[in-house]
Amino acid sequence: MIRAWLFKIEEPEEEHNIVLDKCRYDPEVREYFLKYALGKF
C-alpha cells in the first residue's frame, strides 16, 4: 500500500526502498506513512 502511494505522489523510485526499509524497521514510521497512504492526513 505504501509503495502504491509512493508511485501516486510520483516519489522517485530510487527513494522507494529507503522509505520501505524505514517502514520495516520502525513501527512509528510505518504508521506515519500508512496514514498518508490511506488519506488520513
N, C-alpha and C positions, 0 to 999 in steps of 0.2 A: 504494500500500500504506500509506503514511504517512497519507494523507487518510482512508482507511477506519479506521485505528486511532484517529485523532482523533475521528471520529464515535463509535466504540465506547466511548471513555473519556468521551464527552459534553463534549469541549472546545468552547467557544463558537465558532460558525462564523466570527465576526469575527477570531478568533485563528488560524484555519487558514492564511490567506495569510501571516501573519508567520512561522509555523513553516516552511511550504513554501518561502518565499523564503530563509530561513536555510539550509535544506537544499540549495537550488540552488547557493548560493554558497560553502558551506563543507563540504568532504567529511567533516570530523570530526563536524560537527553531523548531517549526513545519516546517517553510520554509527551515531551515538548513537540517533537516532530509529528507524532501521531495526531495531536490536536490540530496542527496546521493541515495535515493531510485530510482530516475529517471535516475541516472547515469550522472548527470550534473557536477560532480566533478571528 
